[in-house]
Amino acid sequence: MISKLGLFLTVIFLVGCASSKYPAAPALAASGDYNYIIGPGDSLNIIVWRNPELSMTVPVRPDGKISTPLVDELIAQGKNSTEIAREIEQLLGKFVRDPVVTVIVTTFVGPYSEQIRVVGEAARPQFLPYKQKMTLLDVMIAVGGLTDFADGNAASILRTAEGGKQYSVRLRDLVKRGDISNNVEMKPGDILVIPQSWF
């Protein structure tokens, strides 16, 4: 009986140690100078001042390009809206005198490298477009919380922006107990890994 109790306590100790094998995620991660980068699946509203026939909403194709009247095959992926507007102005300058272009992103997906991915024991594992100041709680609300089999306090964030560094996060305390001290900011490209509980 004593050996069974000792084995049980050893297992509990090892599980407790395993849940903190990575350093805790820093509370603040977002940078103040973040610019949204366009990716496939985004929609762009292109407005050419005084030229309504050249103004339209276009999707960014899976190959990362857009096409508009007088502008074919412009690469949009990996650029921000201002960079695309200046490129369109330059290309339209061959046909229109002094074009003034504004580009507004209307549907947000973002490039794959900046999407937040949630894998494992989330109610709805998925990818999410990154938003400035997005937090772990925002991500958990979007994926519907944890499954009954999740080991939420053993979850981790794989931070691709820091060369694959991993941080531990306590999702169970955050989601089930409302411990807001565990609500950390996300970075573009973060992967949230939620393991299954063994018991």
Summary of the structure (lengths in Angstrom):
residues: 199
radius of gyration: 22.9
end to end distance: 20.4
largest distance: 89.6
contacts: 585
relative contact order: 0.17
helix: 28%
strand: 28%
